Amino acid sequence: MKPITLLLIFVVFIGCKNSNRPLTALEKSISETKNHQQKHPGKKLMETSCYSCHSLTAPENSRIAPPMIAIKNRYITKNTTKEEFVNDMQNWMKNPTNEKAKMHGAVKRFGLMPKLGYPEETIQKISEYMYDYDIEKPEWFDEHHKNQHPKRKKISLTYKERGLEYALSTKAVLGKNLMSKIQKNGTLAALEFCNIKAYPLTDSMSVVNKATIKRVSDKPRDQKNIASNIENGYINIFKENVKTNTKSDPILVISEKKVKFYYPIITNRMCLQCHGNTNSDIEFSTLDKIKNLYPEDLATGYQENQVRGIWSITFDK
């Protein structure tokens, strides 16, 4: 037998032997911790209830709220117990006020968050998950944490990153105004805002970004937002992803000169004030206002974590 053949057999044998070796106690502990983290109910609740505002992917300068890791870092010190942290979160979420705020810089920048009425059990599970596990953080966070105003290098973004930046920055503008209206004047004022200001603000973001930015749906509130047949196809893809608990990445369609970008709009608890069940989630006064402003409205009956529509964005290569 040739020496090289013997060498190959030896390498394969060693590789197989190593791949079947029992895990060390440390490796078992790490593996079990990761499994517990993935299965923790607070993880999914945080992603579906919090990330629409406290986004993990939004650029630092286009946010409508601080990331969850910033909240954890501010509220939890080496002496903070889990019970204290959960109580702090319960106290804040039940009725956010300036007097209760610990993150004064965030309140100054983003405004006071609206009262969302999450059940105590939901807040507890999210808080326990945040306390017990290392939670994900945006790529820019560590640098920002060291220096509140870092000098940013100009980088070349991929088409996916450009599309996300356009979508999330537009969402930030709309969301910040919408949350301000809800907090100051209530849901009816927010409806008036959407009816009058949502289109001009979206169009202005299109001009700023030199892109065509649209929010479209198969069940639109305003018929101007109705999705095309092609867009409906992508909506169905994203709906199927939600059903199968599959992460939805942006869909890109690239031609010779243009890039078309599609990304889902997912409902959260706050959305249900205007888009939820007409018998339980939406107040009668709000429902009357919707019917008055949008006679052909189809955008009700949603639950949390459902696809209400998509971002449909077109920009030059």
Phi and psi in degrees as a GROMACS rama.xvg file:
@    title "Ramachandran Plot"
@    xaxis  label "Phi"
@    yaxis  label "Psi"
@TYPE xy
-69.2741  148.483  LYS-2
-56.75  -39.1943  PRO-3
-65.858  -33.1761  ILE-4
-67.0675  -42.4192  THR-5
-60.6484  -38.901  LEU-6
-63.2188  -43.9949  LEU-7
-62.5211  -43.5916  LEU-8
-61.3481  -41.9028  ILE-9
-62.1775  -44.3598  PHE-10
-63.318  -45.8092  VAL-11
-61.7342  -42.4095  VAL-12
-61.6724  -46.911  PHE-13
-63.0421  -42.3791  ILE-14
-61.5184  -44.9379  GLY-15
-64.4605  -41.3233  CYS-16
-61.3642  -43.6725  LYS-17
-67.7457  -37.1014  ASN-18
-69.1204  -21.9906  SER-19
-101.587  4.68311  ASN-20
-69.6321  149.069  ARG-21
-68.1095  149.053  PRO-22
-71.5861  145.614  LEU-23
-72.1467  167.329  THR-24
-60.7173  -39.095  ALA-25
-65.9517  -43.9202  LEU-26
-63.6241  -39.4596  GLU-27
-62.8203  -43.0154  LYS-28
-63.0335  -43.8055  SER-29
-63.6374  -43.986  ILE-30
-62.8551  -43.8524  SER-31
-65.5117  -39.646  GLU-32
-61.925  -43.5695  THR-33
-63.759  -40.4769  LYS-34
-64.2237  -44.2444  ASN-35
-62.3064  -39.8836  HIS-36
-63.1477  -45.6279  GLN-37
-63.8976  -32.2229  GLN-38
-90.3695  -10.103  LYS-39
-61.8496  127.279  HIS-40
-61.3015  -26.4431  PRO-41
-65.9151  -26.9733  GLY-42
-63.9694  -51.3324  LYS-43
-65.871  -39.8494  LYS-44
-63.1358  -38.8049  LEU-45
-66.1305  -41.393  MET-46
-65.5779  -40.8353  GLU-47
-85.3292  -29.1545  THR-48
-97.821  -26.7675  SER-49
-111.437  -33.9218  CYS-50
-70.1871  -16.9242  TYR-51
-63.5503  -30.2351  SER-52
-106.907  -45.6044  CYS-53
-89.881  56.625  HIS-54
-59.4443  144.329  SER-55
-84.1285  -22.554  LEU-56
-109.599  -12.2023  THR-57
-64.9497  138.255  ALA-58
-59.3679  152.981  PRO-59
-59.4088  -33.2452  GLU-60
-93.2392  7.63626  ASN-61
-129.998  31.6506  SER-62
-94.3337  161.08  ARG-63
-114.439  -2.62633  ILE-64
-164.654  157.426  ALA-65
-69.014  155.257  PRO-66
-68.8646  158.052  PRO-67
-61.9458  -32.3091  MET-68
-64.032  -32.4617  ILE-69
-68.009  -37.7291  ALA-70
-65.322  -45.3282  ILE-71
-59.4472  -46.9772  LYS-72
-63.1901  -32.199  ASN-73
-78.7199  -36.9976  ARG-74
-89.9092  -24.1126  TYR-75
-109.375  119.954  ILE-76
-111.089  179.694  THR-77
-65.2578  -17.5632  LYS-78
-102.051  -1.75226  ASN-79
-79.1853  126.738  THR-80
-85.5985  162.657  THR-81
-61.0396  -41.7785  LYS-82
-60.3664  -42.4265  GLU-83
-63.7257  -42.7597  GLU-84
-65.0884  -45.8055  PHE-85
-60.3281  -43.3446  VAL-86
-63.5009  -40.0739  ASN-87
-61.1369  -43.8015  ASP-88
-66.392  -41.4553  MET-89
-61.459  -46.2258  GLN-90
-62.4805  -40.704  ASN-91
-71.0139  -47.7562  TRP-92
-68.9282  -30.0659  MET-93
-66.0485  -34.1067  LYS-94
-160.936  83.3771  ASN-95
-63.9776  126.708  PRO-96
-137.706  161.083  THR-97
-62.3776  -33.1168  ASN-98
-68.1262  -32.9394  GLU-99
-83.4562  -17.3703  LYS-100
-62.1099  136.044  ALA-101
-105.251  -21.6915  LYS-102
-104.461  74.0929  MET-103
-64.9304  -33.7946  HIS-104
-64.3108  -40.083  GLY-105
-66.3339  -41.6994  ALA-106
-63.7482  -40.43  VAL-107
-64.5235  -39.7415  LYS-108
-78.8545  -45.8536  ARG-109
-102.134  -13.6975  PHE-110
88.5834  166.769  GLY-111
-73.9998  132.607  LEU-112
-67.8727  148.152  MET-113
-73.3543  159.399  PRO-114
-77.9296  118.243  LYS-115
-104.245  -14.5392  LEU-116
70.3346  34.4103  GLY-117
-67.7231  144.039  TYR-118
-61.5112  149.679  PRO-119
-57.1619  -37.7824  GLU-120
-62.4136  -40.2096  GLU-121
-63.5844  -46.9533  THR-122
-61.4788  -40.8427  ILE-123
-63.54  -45.3698  GLN-124
-65.3311  -40.6771  LYS-125
-64.287  -44.4283  ILE-126
-64.1262  -42.2649  SER-127
-64.3485  -39.2538  GLU-128
-63.6096  -45.6575  TYR-129
-60.2051  -39.6206  MET-130
-71.2576  -41.275  TYR-131
-82.3639  -23.8455  ASP-132
-127.823  156.742  TYR-133
-73.1923  121.132  ASP-134
-99.9023  156.087  ILE-135
-65.3076  152.999  GLU-136
-135.916  150.865  LYS-137
-60.0615  154.783  PRO-138
-60.1169  -31.9691  GLU-139
-83.5039  -7.32237  TRP-140
-65.4248  -44.5487  PHE-141
-59.8123  -43.3957  ASP-142
-65.7966  -41.5247  GLU-143
-63.3584  -38.3094  HIS-144
-64.9913  -34.0094  HIS-145
-74.5023  -36.8329  LYS-146
-142.39  113.54  ASN-147
-62.4898  -19.0585  GLN-148
-134.849  69.7137  HIS-149
-70.4866  150.464  PRO-150
-78.91  123.914  LYS-151
-96.8387  133.063  ARG-152
-79.4609  142.376  LYS-153
-75.9424  120.708  LYS-154
-122.148  156.822  ILE-155
-89.4855  118.865  SER-156
-86.2193  148.176  LEU-157
-73.2893  167.318  THR-158
-60.1643  -39.2912  TYR-159
-62.5689  -44.6054  LYS-160
-66.3949  -38.6128  GLU-161
-63.4319  -45.9287  ARG-162
-60.6743  -43.935  GLY-163
-63.4036  -39.6411  LEU-164
-63.1929  -42.9601  GLU-165
-63.1047  -45.4048  TYR-166
-65.7222  -47.899  ALA-167
-73.2981  -33.2052  LEU-168
-69.6929  -36.9505  SER-169
-67.3046  -42.4515  THR-170
-59.7024  -38.8001  LYS-171
-63.0666  -43.1598  ALA-172
-64.5524  -48.4322  VAL-173
-64.7631  -44.6414  LEU-174
-65.1632  -41.2354  GLY-175
-63.3669  -42.9803  LYS-176
-67.3866  -41.1753  ASN-177
-64.4314  -46.5697  LEU-178
-63.2351  -37.038  MET-179
-63.3856  -41.5966  SER-180
-65.1525  -43.9968  LYS-181
-61.8799  -44.5848  ILE-182
-66.2724  -42.5283  GLN-183
-85.8623  -39.2951  LYS-184
-125.918  -4.94432  ASN-185
94.0073  178.058  GLY-186
-65.7826  -37.1367  THR-187
-62.4899  -40.2149  LEU-188
-65.5787  -35.5791  ALA-189
-64.3613  -37.6894  ALA-190
-62.7331  -43.3074  LEU-191
-60.3033  -41.9301  GLU-192
-59.6648  -49.1365  PHE-193
-59.3371  -40.4745  CYS-194
-66.9459  -36.2607  ASN-195
-99.9829  -39.5707  ILE-196
-105.414  -20.4872  LYS-197
-60.5632  -45.2725  ALA-198
-64.7177  -50.2912  TYR-199
-58.6621  -39.4951  PRO-200
-66.2218  -41.4893  LEU-201
-64.1761  -42.7284  THR-202
-63.2582  -38.3861  ASP-203
-66.2873  -35.5364  SER-204
-68.3216  -32.6022  MET-205
-62.0928  -42.7293  SER-206
-65.3669  -46.4435  VAL-207
-58.9391  -42.8414  VAL-208
-91.9697  -0.68802  ASN-209
53.0197  49.9976  LYS-210
-144.808  163.11  ALA-211
-98.7653  112.024  THR-212
-113.399  122.592  ILE-213
-132.932  149.951  LYS-214
-113.863  118.255  ARG-215
-127.105  158.625  VAL-216
-149.098  154.786  SER-217
-79.7088  -15.1025  ASP-218
-129.605  73.0314  LYS-219
-75.378  152.698  PRO-220
-81.5521  -44.4576  ARG-221
-108.842  130.08  ASP-222
-62.7462  -16.3666  GLN-223
-67.9411  -15.5449  LYS-224
-100.631  14.3717  ASN-225
-70.8038  136.885  ILE-226
-77.9699  148.187  ALA-227
-76.2071  173.66  SER-228
-59.699  -41.3338  ASN-229
-64.9579  -44.832  ILE-230
-64.9137  -36.2972  GLU-231
-61.3463  -34.874  ASN-232
-61.6367  -42.1176  GLY-233
-71.1586  -35.513  TYR-234
-58.3317  -43.2174  ILE-235
-64.8842  -35.6658  ASN-236
-62.2176  -46.2685  ILE-237
-67.1963  -35.4324  PHE-238
-62.8348  -41.5543  LYS-239
-65.0133  -36.8311  GLU-240
-60.8896  -41.393  ASN-241
-64.6391  -42.2666  VAL-242
-60.8097  -39.7177  LYS-243
-93.9648  7.77868  THR-244
58.3784  38.9761  ASN-245
-101.554  135.038  THR-246
-62.705  134.153  LYS-247
-96.0119  107.956  SER-248
-86.3574  154.922  ASP-249
-57.8891  147.712  PRO-250
-104.018  127.894  ILE-251
-114.038  135.216  LEU-252
-122.459  111.912  VAL-253
-110.014  124.221  ILE-254
-107.54  -166.529  SER-255
-63.3314  -38.7871  GLU-256
-122.164  -17.3042  LYS-257
-121.21  157.431  LYS-258
-123.89  126.8  VAL-259
-105.671  131.788  LYS-260
-123.907  131.757  PHE-261
-129.8  134.469  TYR-262
-151.242  138.505  TYR-263
-74.0201  150.342  PRO-264
-106.371  113.173  ILE-265
-104.783  137.397  ILE-266
-75.7581  148.357  THR-267
-129.219  -176.037  ASN-268
-61.0939  -38.1904  ARG-269
-63.4626  -34.9575  MET-270
-60.1295  -31.0833  CYS-271
-67.5609  -17.2326  LEU-272
-59.2088  -28.921  GLN-273
-121.807  -16.0131  CYS-274
-123.637  6.80202  HIS-275
-86.4908  -155.667  GLY-276
-71.114  130.634  ASN-277
-69.6501  -17.2152  THR-278
-95.5606  -14.3841  ASN-279
-134.93  -38.8616  SER-280
-88.9512  -35.2562  ASP-281
-100.667  126.471  ILE-282
-67.2484  152.387  GLU-283
-59.151  -40.9495  PHE-284
-64.2964  -37.6471  SER-285
-67.3517  -42.4499  THR-286
-63.1122  -40.529  LEU-287
-62.8724  -40.1762  ASP-288
-65.4774  -40.5861  LYS-289
-60.6368  -46.5219  ILE-290
-63.2469  -34.543  LYS-291
-71.6287  -42.9632  ASN-292
-81.6211  -31.5238  LEU-293
-131.869  80.8282  TYR-294
-59.391  -25.9212  PRO-295
-104.311  25.0143  GLU-296
-58.9714  134.366  ASP-297
-122.745  -0.769498  LEU-298
-92.8236  49.7294  ALA-299
-127.323  174.288  THR-300
88.7511  9.93831  GLY-301
-83.9686  155.42  TYR-302
-113.595  174.609  GLN-303
-63.9793  149.133  GLU-304
61.6266  43.6679  ASN-305
-120.864  156.595  GLN-306
-82.8106  112.381  VAL-307
-91.659  -15.4871  ARG-308
168.794  -163.453  GLY-309
-141.721  158.594  ILE-310
-82.9621  127.327  TRP-311
-120.203  106.032  SER-312
-125.43  134.579  ILE-313
-123.073  131.588  THR-314
-146.046  162.223  PHE-315
-72.2311  150.014  ASP-316
